[in-house]
């Protein structure tokens, strides 16, 4: 029997006027991690939150803070997010020429390092980093906005990552972000972690999380 999915609601879909309440509510409803989407308006066409918000929510939750950096030159900001209390920091392979250095810094600081790629980027672009990361994030939408539809053609990446992990005895978790809901969760069967924004925050929190966890 496989383990239930780890569920990481994305606060991108939360009500920011009561963010602390929202985080506490989804944690009480069964969330395992809190997913924090950081966008700079350059790497992706949207602007969201930064390290000060991570710092402000750190004291209110015991859940893992799963920080997804959709920003150019993440190496410039890693120290800020680490100091703010991020447990996991995921960088985009397209956003930096210093991916190896970023991964090393994150891990040396005691956090977990993740790597991700846009839907149009080949999995081969991140293969050399797979032995050293703790998490690989598969984007099943174009990064930048919440509420998009799940891209079926990205499922092959999830399946290939599981195969590579088994063949090489790698230790990373496979995370899926984008359009995850009751209708698409079955396509993510080879993943370990599901990011869900709209599906959780626009519906009954506990029921939505339960639906996703029980799908595995």
TIRO-2110 file (N, C-alpha, C; in Angstrom, 1 decimal):
// TIRO-2110
0.9, -1.2, 0.0, N, 1, A
0.0, 0.0, 0.0, CA, 1, A
0.9, 1.2, 0.0, C, 1, A
0.7, 2.1, -1.0, N, 2, A
1.5, 3.3, -1.1, CA, 2, A
1.1, 4.3, 0.0, C, 2, A
2.0, 5.2, 0.4, N, 3, A
1.7, 6.2, 1.4, CA, 3, A
0.8, 7.3, 0.8, C, 3, A
-0.1, 7.9, 1.6, N, 4, A
-1.0, 8.9, 1.1, CA, 4, A
-0.1, 10.1, 0.5, C, 4, A
-0.7, 10.8, -0.4, N, 5, A
0.0, 12.0, -0.9, CA, 5, A
0.2, 13.0, 0.3, C, 5, A
1.4, 13.7, 0.2, N, 6, A
1.6, 14.9, 1.0, CA, 6, A
0.9, 16.0, 0.4, C, 6, A
0.0, 16.7, 1.1, N, 7, A
-0.8, 17.8, 0.5, CA, 7, A
-0.2, 19.1, 0.9, C, 7, A
0.1, 20.0, -0.1, N, 8, A
0.7, 21.3, 0.2, CA, 8, A
-0.2, 22.4, -0.4, C, 8, A
-1.2, 22.9, 0.3, N, 9, A
-2.1, 23.9, -0.3, CA, 9, A
-1.3, 25.2, -0.6, C, 9, A
-1.5, 25.7, -1.8, N, 10, A
-0.8, 27.0, -2.2, CA, 10, A
-1.5, 28.2, -1.7, C, 10, A
-0.9, 29.0, -0.9, N, 11, A
-1.5, 30.2, -0.4, CA, 11, A
-1.7, 31.3, -1.4, C, 11, A
-1.3, 31.0, -2.7, N, 12, A
-1.6, 31.9, -3.8, CA, 12, A
-3.1, 32.0, -3.9, C, 12, A
-3.9, 31.0, -3.6, N, 13, A
-5.3, 31.0, -3.7, CA, 13, A
-6.0, 31.4, -2.4, C, 13, A
-5.3, 31.7, -1.3, N, 14, A
-5.9, 32.0, -0.1, CA, 14, A
-6.4, 33.5, -0.1, C, 14, A
-7.1, 33.8, 1.0, N, 15, A
-7.6, 35.2, 1.2, CA, 15, A
-6.5, 35.9, 2.0, C, 15, A
-5.8, 36.8, 1.3, N, 16, A
-4.6, 37.5, 1.9, CA, 16, A
-5.0, 38.4, 3.0, C, 16, A
-6.3, 38.8, 3.1, N, 17, A
-6.7, 39.7, 4.1, CA, 17, A
-6.8, 39.0, 5.5, C, 17, A
-6.8, 37.7, 5.4, N, 18, A
-6.8, 36.9, 6.7, CA, 18, A
-5.8, 35.7, 6.5, C, 18, A
-4.6, 35.9, 6.0, N, 19, A
-3.7, 34.9, 5.7, CA, 19, A
-3.4, 33.9, 6.8, C, 19, A
-3.2, 34.5, 8.0, N, 20, A
-2.9, 33.7, 9.2, CA, 20, A
-4.0, 32.7, 9.5, C, 20, A
-5.2, 33.2, 9.4, N, 21, A
-6.4, 32.3, 9.7, CA, 21, A
-6.5, 31.2, 8.6, C, 21, A
-6.2, 31.6, 7.4, N, 22, A
-6.3, 30.6, 6.3, CA, 22, A
-5.3, 29.5, 6.5, C, 22, A
-4.1, 29.9, 6.8, N, 23, A
-3.0, 28.9, 7.0, CA, 23, A
-3.4, 27.9, 8.2, C, 23, A
-3.8, 28.5, 9.3, N, 24, A
-4.2, 27.7, 10.4, CA, 24, A
-5.4, 26.8, 10.1, C, 24, A
-6.3, 27.3, 9.2, N, 25, A
-7.5, 26.5, 8.9, CA, 25, A
-7.1, 25.3, 8.0, C, 25, A
-6.2, 25.5, 7.0, N, 26, A
-5.9, 24.4, 6.2, CA, 26, A
-5.0, 23.4, 6.9, C, 26, A
-4.2, 23.9, 7.8, N, 27, A
-3.4, 23.0, 8.6, CA, 27, A
-4.3, 22.1, 9.5, C, 27, A
-5.3, 22.7, 10.1, N, 28, A
-6.2, 22.0, 10.9, CA, 28, A
-7.0, 21.0, 10.1, C, 28, A
-7.2, 21.3, 8.8, N, 29, A
-8.0, 20.5, 7.9, CA, 29, A
-7.2, 19.3, 7.3, C, 29, A
-5.9, 19.3, 7.7, N, 30, A
-5.1, 18.1, 7.3, CA, 30, A
-3.9, 18.4, 6.3, C, 30, A
-3.7, 19.7, 6.0, N, 31, A
-2.5, 20.0, 5.2, CA, 31, A
-1.2, 19.6, 5.8, C, 31, A
-0.3, 19.1, 5.0, N, 32, A
1.0, 18.6, 5.6, CA, 32, A
2.0, 19.7, 5.4, C, 32, A
2.0, 20.4, 4.3, N, 33, A
2.9, 21.5, 4.0, CA, 33, A
2.1, 22.7, 3.6, C, 33, A
2.8, 23.9, 3.7, N, 34, A
2.2, 25.1, 3.1, CA, 34, A
3.1, 25.5, 1.9, C, 34, A
2.5, 25.6, 0.8, N, 35, A
3.2, 26.0, -0.5, CA, 35, A
3.1, 27.5, -0.7, C, 35, A
4.3, 28.1, -0.8, N, 36, A
4.4, 29.5, -1.0, CA, 36, A
5.0, 29.9, -2.4, C, 36, A
4.2, 30.5, -3.2, N, 37, A
4.6, 30.8, -4.6, CA, 37, A
5.2, 32.2, -4.6, C, 37, A
6.4, 32.3, -4.9, N, 38, A
7.1, 33.6, -5.0, CA, 38, A
7.4, 34.0, -6.4, C, 38, A
6.8, 35.1, -6.9, N, 39, A
7.0, 35.5, -8.3, CA, 39, A
7.5, 37.0, -8.3, C, 39, A
8.4, 37.2, -9.2, N, 40, A
9.0, 38.5, -9.3, CA, 40, A
8.5, 39.5, -10.4, C, 40, A
7.6, 39.0, -11.2, N, 41, A
7.1, 39.9, -12.3, CA, 41, A
8.1, 39.9, -13.5, C, 41, A
9.2, 39.2, -13.4, N, 42, A
10.2, 39.1, -14.5, CA, 42, A
10.3, 37.7, -15.0, C, 42, A
10.6, 36.8, -14.2, N, 43, A
10.7, 35.4, -14.6, CA, 43, A
9.3, 34.9, -15.0, C, 43, A
8.3, 35.3, -14.3, N, 44, A
6.9, 35.0, -14.7, CA, 44, A
6.1, 36.3, -14.7, C, 44, A
5.0, 36.4, -15.4, N, 45, A
4.3, 37.7, -15.6, CA, 45, A
3.4, 38.0, -14.4, C, 45, A
3.8, 37.8, -13.2, N, 46, A
3.0, 38.1, -12.1, CA, 46, A
3.9, 38.4, -10.9, C, 46, A
3.4, 39.2, -10.0, N, 47, A
4.2, 39.6, -8.8, CA, 47, A
3.4, 39.2, -7.6, C, 47, A
4.1, 38.4, -6.7, N, 48, A
3.4, 38.0, -5.5, CA, 48, A
4.3, 38.4, -4.2, C, 48, A
4.5, 37.5, -3.4, N, 49, A
5.1, 37.8, -2.1, CA, 49, A
6.6, 37.5, -2.0, C, 49, A
7.2, 38.0, -1.0, N, 50, A
8.6, 37.8, -0.8, CA, 50, A
9.0, 37.3, 0.6, C, 50, A
10.2, 37.4, 0.9, N, 51, A
10.7, 36.8, 2.2, CA, 51, A
10.0, 37.4, 3.4, C, 51, A
9.7, 38.7, 3.5, N, 52, A
9.0, 39.2, 4.7, CA, 52, A
7.7, 38.4, 5.0, C, 52, A
7.0, 38.0, 4.0, N, 53, A
5.7, 37.3, 4.2, CA, 53, A
6.0, 35.9, 4.8, C, 53, A
7.1, 35.2, 4.2, N, 54, A
7.5, 33.9, 4.8, CA, 54, A
7.9, 34.1, 6.2, C, 54, A
8.6, 35.2, 6.5, N, 55, A
9.0, 35.4, 7.9, CA, 55, A
7.8, 35.6, 8.8, C, 55, A
6.7, 36.3, 8.3, N, 56, A
5.6, 36.6, 9.1, CA, 56, A
4.7, 35.4, 9.4, C, 56, A
4.7, 34.4, 8.4, N, 57, A
3.9, 33.2, 8.6, CA, 57, A
4.6, 32.1, 9.3, C, 57, A
5.9, 32.2, 9.4, N, 58, A
6.7, 31.1, 10.0, CA, 58, A
6.2, 30.8, 11.5, C, 58, A
6.0, 31.8, 12.3, N, 59, A
5.6, 31.5, 13.7, CA, 59, A
4.2, 30.9, 13.8, C, 59, A
3.3, 31.0, 12.8, N, 60, A
1.9, 30.6, 13.0, CA, 60, A
1.7, 29.2, 12.6, C, 60, A
2.6, 28.5, 12.0, N, 61, A
2.4, 27.1, 11.6, CA, 61, A
3.6, 26.2, 11.8, C, 61, A
3.3, 25.0, 12.2, N, 62, A
4.3, 24.0, 12.3, CA, 62, A
4.6, 23.2, 11.1, C, 62, A
3.7, 23.5, 10.1, N, 63, A
3.8, 22.8, 8.8, CA, 63, A
5.1, 23.2, 8.1, C, 63, A
5.6, 22.3, 7.2, N, 64, A
6.7, 22.6, 6.4, CA, 64, A
6.4, 23.8, 5.4, C, 64, A
7.2, 24.8, 5.4, N, 65, A
7.0, 25.9, 4.4, CA, 65, A
7.8, 25.6, 3.2, C, 65, A
7.0, 25.3, 2.1, N, 66, A
7.5, 24.8, 0.8, CA, 66, A
7.5, 26.0, -0.1, C, 66, A
8.7, 26.6, -0.3, N, 67, A
8.8, 27.9, -1.0, CA, 67, A
9.3, 27.6, -2.5, C, 67, A
8.5, 28.0, -3.4, N, 68, A
8.7, 27.9, -4.8, CA, 68, A
9.1, 29.2, -5.4, C, 68, A
10.4, 29.3, -5.8, N, 69, A
10.9, 30.6, -6.3, CA, 69, A
10.8, 30.7, -7.8, C, 69, A
9.8, 31.5, -8.2, N, 70, A
9.7, 31.7, -9.7, CA, 70, A
10.2, 33.1, -9.9, C, 70, A
11.6, 33.2, -9.7, N, 71, A
12.2, 34.5, -9.8, CA, 71, A
13.6, 34.3, -10.5, C, 71, A
14.0, 35.4, -11.2, N, 72, A
15.3, 35.4, -11.8, CA, 72, A
16.4, 35.5, -10.7, C, 72, A
17.5, 35.0, -11.0, N, 73, A
18.7, 35.0, -10.1, CA, 73, A
18.4, 34.7, -8.7, C, 73, A
17.8, 33.5, -8.4, N, 74, A
17.4, 33.1, -7.0, CA, 74, A
18.6, 33.2, -6.1, C, 74, A
19.8, 33.0, -6.6, N, 75, A
21.0, 33.0, -5.7, CA, 75, A
21.1, 34.3, -4.9, C, 75, A
20.5, 35.4, -5.4, N, 76, A
20.6, 36.7, -4.8, CA, 76, A
19.7, 36.7, -3.5, C, 76, A
18.7, 35.8, -3.5, N, 77, A
17.7, 35.9, -2.4, CA, 77, A
17.6, 34.7, -1.5, C, 77, A
18.4, 33.7, -1.8, N, 78, A
18.3, 32.5, -0.9, CA, 78, A
18.5, 32.8, 0.5, C, 78, A
19.5, 33.6, 0.9, N, 79, A
19.8, 33.9, 2.3, CA, 79, A
18.6, 34.5, 3.0, C, 79, A
17.8, 35.4, 2.2, N, 80, A
16.7, 36.0, 2.8, CA, 80, A
15.6, 35.0, 3.2, C, 80, A
15.3, 34.0, 2.2, N, 81, A
14.3, 33.0, 2.4, CA, 81, A
14.7, 32.0, 3.5, C, 81, A
16.0, 31.7, 3.5, N, 82, A
16.5, 30.8, 4.5, CA, 82, A
16.3, 31.4, 5.9, C, 82, A
16.7, 32.7, 6.0, N, 83, A
16.6, 33.4, 7.3, CA, 83, A
15.1, 33.5, 7.7, C, 83, A
14.2, 33.6, 6.8, N, 84, A
12.8, 33.8, 7.0, CA, 84, A
12.2, 32.5, 7.6, C, 84, A
12.8, 31.4, 7.4, N, 85, A
12.3, 30.1, 7.9, CA, 85, A
11.8, 29.1, 6.9, C, 85, A
12.2, 29.3, 5.7, N, 86, A
11.7, 28.3, 4.6, CA, 86, A
12.3, 26.9, 5.0, C, 86, A
11.5, 25.9, 4.9, N, 87, A
12.0, 24.5, 5.1, CA, 87, A
12.5, 23.9, 3.8, C, 87, A
11.8, 24.2, 2.7, N, 88, A
12.1, 23.7, 1.4, CA, 88, A
12.2, 24.9, 0.4, C, 88, A
13.2, 25.0, -0.4, N, 89, A
13.3, 26.0, -1.4, CA, 89, A
13.6, 25.4, -2.7, C, 89, A
12.7, 25.7, -3.7, N, 90, A
12.7, 25.1, -5.0, CA, 90, A
13.1, 26.2, -6.0, C, 90, A
14.1, 26.0, -6.8, N, 91, A
14.5, 26.9, -7.8, CA, 91, A
14.2, 26.4, -9.2, C, 91, A
14.0, 27.3, -10.2, N, 92, A
13.8, 26.9, -11.6, CA, 92, A
15.1, 26.8, -12.3, C, 92, A
15.3, 25.8, -13.1, N, 93, A
16.5, 25.6, -13.8, CA, 93, A
16.7, 26.7, -14.9, C, 93, A
15.6, 27.3, -15.4, N, 94, A
15.6, 28.3, -16.4, CA, 94, A
16.0, 29.7, -15.8, C, 94, A
16.0, 29.8, -14.5, N, 95, A
16.2, 31.1, -13.9, CA, 95, A
17.6, 31.5, -13.4, C, 95, A
18.5, 30.5, -13.6, N, 96, A
19.9, 30.8, -13.0, CA, 96, A
20.9, 29.9, -13.8, C, 96, A
22.1, 30.4, -13.8, N, 97, A
23.2, 29.6, -14.3, CA, 97, A
24.0, 29.0, -13.1, C, 97, A
23.5, 29.2, -11.9, N, 98, A
24.2, 28.7, -10.7, CA, 98, A
23.3, 27.7, -9.9, C, 98, A
22.7, 26.9, -10.6, N, 99, A
21.8, 25.9, -9.9, CA, 99, A
22.5, 25.1, -8.9, C, 99, A
23.7, 24.5, -9.3, N, 100, A
24.4, 23.7, -8.4, CA, 100, A
24.8, 24.4, -7.1, C, 100, A
25.3, 25.7, -7.3, N, 101, A
25.6, 26.5, -6.1, CA, 101, A
24.4, 26.8, -5.2, C, 101, A
23.2, 27.0, -5.8, N, 102, A
22.0, 27.3, -5.1, CA, 102, A
21.6, 26.0, -4.2, C, 102, A
21.7, 24.9, -4.9, N, 103, A
21.3, 23.7, -4.2, CA, 103, A
22.3, 23.4, -3.0, C, 103, A
23.5, 23.6, -3.2, N, 104, A
24.5, 23.4, -2.2, CA, 104, A
24.3, 24.4, -1.0, C, 104, A
24.0, 25.7, -1.3, N, 105, A
23.8, 26.6, -0.2, CA, 105, A
22.5, 26.3, 0.6, C, 105, A
21.5, 25.9, -0.1, N, 106, A
20.2, 25.6, 0.6, CA, 106, A
20.5, 24.4, 1.5, C, 106, A
21.1, 23.4, 1.1, N, 107, A
21.3, 22.2, 1.9, CA, 107, A
22.3, 22.5, 3.0, C, 107, A
23.3, 23.2, 2.8, N, 108, A
24.3, 23.6, 3.8, CA, 108, A
23.7, 24.4, 4.9, C, 108, A
22.6, 25.1, 4.6, N, 109, A
21.9, 25.9, 5.6, CA, 109, A
20.9, 25.1, 6.4, C, 109, A
20.7, 23.9, 6.1, N, 110, A
19.9, 23.0, 6.8, CA, 110, A
18.5, 22.9, 6.3, C, 110, A
18.2, 23.5, 5.1, N, 111, A
16.9, 23.4, 4.5, CA, 111, A
17.0, 22.3, 3.4, C, 111, A
15.9, 22.0, 2.8, N, 112, A
15.8, 21.0, 1.7, CA, 112, A
15.8, 21.8, 0.4, C, 112, A
16.5, 21.2, -0.6, N, 113, A
16.6, 21.9, -1.9, CA, 113, A
15.8, 21.2, -3.0, C, 113, A
15.0, 22.0, -3.7, N, 114, A
14.2, 21.4, -4.8, CA, 114, A
14.6, 22.1, -6.1, C, 114, A
14.3, 21.4, -7.2, N, 115, A
14.5, 21.9, -8.5, CA, 115, A
13.3, 21.7, -9.4, C, 115, A
13.0, 22.6, -10.3, N, 116, A
11.8, 22.5, -11.1, CA, 116, A
12.1, 23.1, -12.5, C, 116, A
11.1, 22.9, -13.4, N, 117, A
11.2, 23.3, -14.8, CA, 117, A
9.9, 23.6, -15.3, C, 117, A
9.9, 24.5, -16.3, N, 118, A
8.6, 24.9, -16.9, CA, 118, A
8.1, 23.7, -17.8, C, 118, A
6.9, 23.7, -18.2, N, 119, A
6.4, 22.6, -19.0, CA, 119, A
7.1, 22.4, -20.3, C, 119, A
7.6, 23.5, -20.9, N, 120, A
8.3, 23.4, -22.2, CA, 120, A
9.8, 23.0, -22.1, C, 120, A
10.3, 22.9, -20.8, N, 121, A
11.7, 22.5, -20.6, CA, 121, A
11.8, 21.0, -20.5, C, 121, A
12.8, 20.4, -21.2, N, 122, A
13.0, 19.0, -21.2, CA, 122, A
13.5, 18.5, -19.8, C, 122, A
13.1, 17.3, -19.4, N, 123, A
13.6, 16.8, -18.1, CA, 123, A
15.1, 16.6, -18.2, C, 123, A
15.6, 16.3, -19.3, N, 124, A
17.1, 16.2, -19.4, CA, 124, A
17.9, 17.4, -18.9, C, 124, A
17.3, 18.5, -18.9, N, 125, A
17.9, 19.7, -18.4, CA, 125, A
18.2, 19.7, -16.9, C, 125, A
17.5, 18.9, -16.2, N, 126, A
17.7, 18.8, -14.7, CA, 126, A
18.3, 17.5, -14.3, C, 126, A
18.6, 16.6, -15.2, N, 127, A
19.0, 15.2, -14.8, CA, 127, A
20.3, 15.2, -13.9, C, 127, A
21.2, 16.1, -14.2, N, 128, A
22.5, 16.1, -13.5, CA, 128, A
22.3, 16.5, -12.0, C, 128, A
21.2, 17.2, -11.7, N, 129, A
21.0, 17.6, -10.4, CA, 129, A
20.2, 16.6, -9.5, C, 129, A
19.7, 15.6, -10.1, N, 130, A
18.8, 14.7, -9.4, CA, 130, A
19.5, 14.0, -8.3, C, 130, A
20.8, 13.6, -8.3, N, 131, A
21.4, 13.0, -7.2, CA, 131, A
21.5, 13.9, -5.9, C, 131, A
21.4, 15.2, -6.1, N, 132, A
21.7, 16.1, -5.0, CA, 132, A
20.5, 16.8, -4.4, C, 132, A
19.3, 16.7, -5.1, N, 133, A
18.1, 17.5, -4.6, CA, 133, A
17.3, 16.6, -3.7, C, 133, A
16.5, 17.2, -2.9, N, 134, A
15.5, 16.6, -2.0, CA, 134, A
14.1, 16.5, -2.6, C, 134, A
13.9, 17.3, -3.7, N, 135, A
12.5, 17.4, -4.2, CA, 135, A
12.7, 17.8, -5.7, C, 135, A
11.8, 17.3, -6.5, N, 136, A
11.7, 17.7, -7.9, CA, 136, A
10.2, 18.1, -8.1, C, 136, A
10.0, 19.3, -8.6, N, 137, A
8.7, 19.8, -8.8, CA, 137, A
8.4, 19.8, -10.3, C, 137, A
7.3, 19.1, -10.7, N, 138, A
6.8, 19.1, -12.0, CA, 138, A
5.7, 20.1, -12.2, C, 138, A
5.8, 21.1, -13.0, N, 139, A
4.8, 22.0, -13.2, CA, 139, A
3.8, 21.5, -14.3, C, 139, A
2.6, 21.4, -13.9, N, 140, A
1.6, 20.9, -14.8, CA, 140, A
0.7, 22.0, -15.3, C, 140, A
1.2, 23.2, -15.1, N, 141, A
0.6, 24.5, -15.8, CA, 141, A
1.8, 25.4, -16.1, C, 141, A
1.6, 26.4, -16.8, N, 142, A
2.7, 27.4, -17.0, CA, 142, A
2.8, 28.2, -15.7, C, 142, A
4.0, 28.3, -15.1, N, 143, A
4.1, 29.1, -13.9, CA, 143, A
3.7, 30.5, -14.0, C, 143, A
3.1, 31.1, -13.0, N, 144, A
2.7, 32.5, -13.0, CA, 144, A
1.4, 32.9, -12.5, C, 144, A
0.4, 32.0, -12.7, N, 145, A
-1.0, 32.3, -12.2, CA, 145, A
-1.6, 31.0, -11.7, C, 145, A
-2.5, 31.2, -10.7, N, 146, A
-3.3, 30.1, -10.2, CA, 146, A
-4.5, 29.9, -11.1, C, 146, A
-5.2, 28.7, -10.8, N, 147, A
-6.4, 28.5, -11.5, CA, 147, A
-6.4, 27.9, -12.9, C, 147, A
-5.2, 27.5, -13.4, N, 148, A
-5.0, 27.0, -14.7, CA, 148, A
-5.4, 25.5, -14.8, C, 148, A
-5.6, 25.1, -16.0, N, 149, A
-6.0, 23.7, -16.2, CA, 149, A
-4.7, 22.8, -16.3, C, 149, A
-4.9, 21.6, -15.8, N, 150, A
-3.8, 20.6, -15.8, CA, 150, A
-3.4, 20.2, -17.2, C, 150, A
-2.1, 20.2, -17.4, N, 151, A
-1.5, 19.8, -18.7, CA, 151, A
-1.1, 18.3, -18.7, C, 151, A
-1.9, 17.5, -19.4, N, 152, A
-1.8, 16.1, -19.4, CA, 152, A
-0.4, 15.6, -20.0, C, 152, A
0.2, 16.4, -20.9, N, 153, A
1.4, 16.0, -21.5, CA, 153, A
2.6, 16.1, -20.5, C, 153, A
2.4, 16.6, -19.3, N, 154, A
3.5, 16.7, -18.3, CA, 154, A
3.5, 15.4, -17.4, C, 154, A
2.5, 14.6, -17.5, N, 155, A
2.5, 13.4, -16.7, CA, 155, A
3.7, 12.5, -17.0, C, 155, A
4.2, 12.5, -18.2, N, 156, A
5.3, 11.6, -18.6, CA, 156, A
6.5, 12.0, -17.8, C, 156, A
6.7, 13.3, -17.4, N, 157, A
7.8, 13.7, -16.5, CA, 157, A
7.7, 13.1, -15.1, C, 157, A
6.5, 13.0, -14.6, N, 158, A
6.3, 12.4, -13.3, CA, 158, A
6.7, 11.0, -13.3, C, 158, A
6.2, 10.3, -14.3, N, 159, A
6.5, 8.8, -14.4, CA, 159, A
8.0, 8.6, -14.6, C, 159, A
8.6, 9.4, -15.5, N, 160, A
10.0, 9.2, -15.7, CA, 160, A
10.9, 9.5, -14.5, C, 160, A
10.5, 10.5, -13.7, N, 161, A
11.2, 10.8, -12.5, CA, 161, A
11.1, 9.7, -11.5, C, 161, A
10.0, 9.0, -11.4, N, 162, A
9.8, 7.9, -10.5, CA, 162, A
10.8, 6.7, -11.0, C, 162, A
10.8, 6.5, -12.3, N, 163, A
11.6, 5.5, -12.8, CA, 163, A
13.1, 5.7, -12.6, C, 163, A
13.5, 7.0, -12.8, N, 164, A
14.9, 7.4, -12.6, CA, 164, A
15.3, 7.2, -11.1, C, 164, A
14.4, 7.5, -10.2, N, 165, A
14.6, 7.4, -8.8, CA, 165, A
14.8, 6.0, -8.4, C, 165, A
14.0, 5.1, -8.9, N, 166, A
14.1, 3.7, -8.6, CA, 166, A
15.4, 3.1, -9.2, C, 166, A
15.7, 3.4, -10.4, N, 167, A
16.9, 2.9, -11.1, CA, 167, A
18.2, 3.3, -10.5, C, 167, A
18.2, 4.5, -9.9, N, 168, A
19.5, 5.1, -9.4, CA, 168, A
19.5, 5.3, -7.9, C, 168, A
18.5, 4.8, -7.2, N, 169, A
18.4, 4.9, -5.8, CA, 169, A
18.5, 6.4, -5.3, C, 169, A
17.9, 7.3, -6.1, N, 170, A
17.8, 8.7, -5.7, CA, 170, A
16.8, 8.8, -4.5, C, 170, A
16.9, 10.0, -3.8, N, 171, A
16.1, 10.2, -2.6, CA, 171, A
15.1, 11.3, -2.7, C, 171, A
14.9, 11.9, -3.9, N, 172, A
14.0, 13.1, -4.0, CA, 172, A
12.6, 12.7, -3.9, C, 172, A
11.7, 13.6, -3.4, N, 173, A
10.3, 13.5, -3.5, CA, 173, A
9.9, 14.1, -4.9, C, 173, A
8.8, 13.6, -5.4, N, 174, A
8.2, 14.2, -6.7, CA, 174, A
7.0, 15.0, -6.3, C, 174, A
7.0, 16.2, -6.6, N, 175, A
5.9, 17.1, -6.3, CA, 175, A
5.2, 17.6, -7.6, C, 175, A
3.9, 17.7, -7.6, N, 176, A
3.2, 18.2, -8.8, CA, 176, A
2.4, 19.5, -8.4, C, 176, A
2.5, 20.5, -9.3, N, 177, A
1.8, 21.7, -9.1, CA, 177, A
1.2, 22.2, -10.3, C, 177, A
-0.2, 22.4, -10.2, N, 178, A
-0.9, 23.0, -11.3, CA, 178, A
-2.1, 22.2, -11.7, C, 178, A
-3.3, 22.8, -11.4, N, 179, A
-4.5, 22.1, -11.9, CA, 179, A
-4.8, 20.8, -11.2, C, 179, A
-4.3, 20.6, -10.0, N, 180, A
-4.5, 19.4, -9.3, CA, 180, A
-5.9, 19.4, -8.6, C, 180, A
-6.7, 18.5, -8.9, N, 181, A
-8.1, 18.4, -8.2, CA, 181, A
-8.6, 17.0, -8.3, C, 181, A
-9.8, 16.8, -7.9, N, 182, A
-10.4, 15.4, -7.9, CA, 182, A
-10.4, 14.7, -9.2, C, 182, A
-10.5, 15.5, -10.3, N, 183, A
-10.5, 14.9, -11.6, CA, 183, A
-9.2, 14.6, -12.2, C, 183, A
-8.1, 15.3, -11.7, N, 184, A
-6.8, 15.1, -12.3, CA, 184, A
-5.8, 14.3, -11.4, C, 184, A
-6.2, 14.1, -10.1, N, 185, A
-5.3, 13.5, -9.1, CA, 185, A
-4.8, 12.1, -9.6, C, 185, A
-5.7, 11.4, -10.2, N, 186, A
-5.3, 10.0, -10.6, CA, 186, A
-4.1, 10.0, -11.6, C, 186, A
-4.0, 11.1, -12.3, N, 187, A
-2.8, 11.2, -13.3, CA, 187, A
-1.5, 11.4, -12.5, C, 187, A
-1.6, 11.7, -11.3, N, 188, A
-0.4, 12.1, -10.5, CA, 188, A
0.0, 10.9, -9.6, C, 188, A
-0.4, 9.7, -9.9, N, 189, A
-0.3, 8.5, -9.0, CA, 189, A
1.2, 8.3, -8.6, C, 189, A
2.1, 8.6, -9.5, N, 190, A
3.6, 8.4, -9.2, CA, 190, A
4.2, 9.5, -8.5, C, 190, A
3.5, 10.5, -8.1, N, 191, A
4.0, 11.6, -7.3, CA, 191, A
3.9, 11.3, -5.8, C, 191, A
4.6, 12.2, -5.1, N, 192, A
4.6, 12.1, -3.6, CA, 192, A
3.9, 13.2, -2.9, C, 192, A
4.0, 14.4, -3.6, N, 193, A
3.5, 15.7, -3.0, CA, 193, A
2.6, 16.3, -4.0, C, 193, A
1.4, 16.8, -3.6, N, 194, A
0.5, 17.5, -4.5, CA, 194, A
0.3, 18.9, -3.9, C, 194, A
0.6, 19.9, -4.8, N, 195, A
0.2, 21.3, -4.5, CA, 195, A
-1.2, 21.6, -5.0, C, 195, A
-2.0, 22.1, -4.2, N, 196, A
-3.4, 22.4, -4.6, CA, 196, A
-3.8, 23.8, -4.1, C, 196, A
-4.1, 24.7, -5.0, N, 197, A
-4.5, 26.0, -4.6, CA, 197, A
-6.0, 26.2, -4.6, C, 197, A
-6.6, 26.4, -5.8, N, 198, A
-8.0, 26.6, -6.0, CA, 198, A
-8.8, 25.5, -5.5, C, 198, A
-8.4, 24.3, -5.7, N, 199, A
-9.2, 23.1, -5.3, CA, 199, A
-9.4, 23.1, -3.8, C, 199, A
-8.4, 23.5, -3.0, N, 200, A
-8.5, 23.5, -1.6, CA, 200, A
-9.2, 24.8, -1.1, C, 200, A
-8.7, 26.0, -1.5, N, 201, A
-9.2, 27.2, -0.9, CA, 201, A
-10.5, 27.7, -1.4, C, 201, A
-11.0, 27.2, -2.6, N, 202, A
-12.3, 27.6, -3.1, CA, 202, A
-13.4, 26.6, -2.8, C, 202, A
-13.0, 25.5, -2.0, N, 203, A
-14.0, 24.5, -1.6, CA, 203, A
-13.8, 24.2, -0.1, C, 203, A
-14.5, 23.2, 0.4, N, 204, A
-14.3, 22.8, 1.8, CA, 204, A
-12.9, 22.3, 2.0, C, 204, A
-12.2, 22.9, 2.9, N, 205, A
-10.8, 22.6, 3.0, CA, 205, A
-10.5, 21.1, 3.4, C, 205, A
-11.2, 20.7, 4.4, N, 206, A
-11.0, 19.3, 4.9, CA, 206, A
-11.4, 18.3, 3.9, C, 206, A
-12.5, 18.5, 3.3, N, 207, A
-13.0, 17.5, 2.3, CA, 207, A
-12.1, 17.5, 1.1, C, 207, A
-11.6, 18.6, 0.6, N, 208, A
-10.7, 18.7, -0.5, CA, 208, A
-9.4, 17.9, -0.2, C, 208, A
-8.9, 18.2, 0.9, N, 209, A
-7.6, 17.6, 1.3, CA, 209, A
-7.8, 16.1, 1.5, C, 209, A
-8.9, 15.7, 2.1, N, 210, A
-9.2, 14.3, 2.2, CA, 210, A
-9.4, 13.6, 0.9, C, 210, A
-10.0, 14.2, 0.0, N, 211, A
-10.2, 13.7, -1.4, CA, 211, A
-8.9, 13.4, -2.0, C, 211, A
-8.0, 14.3, -1.9, N, 212, A
-6.6, 14.1, -2.6, CA, 212, A
-5.8, 13.1, -1.9, C, 212, A
-5.8, 13.1, -0.5, N, 213, A
-5.0, 12.1, 0.2, CA, 213, A
-5.5, 10.7, -0.1, C, 213, A
-6.8, 10.5, -0.1, N, 214, A
-7.4, 9.2, -0.3, CA, 214, A
-7.3, 8.7, -1.7, C, 214, A
-6.9, 9.5, -2.6, N, 215, A
-6.8, 9.1, -4.0, CA, 215, A
-5.6, 8.2, -4.3, C, 215, A
-4.7, 8.1, -3.3, N, 216, A
-3.5, 7.3, -3.6, CA, 216, A
-3.6, 5.9, -2.9, C, 216, A
END
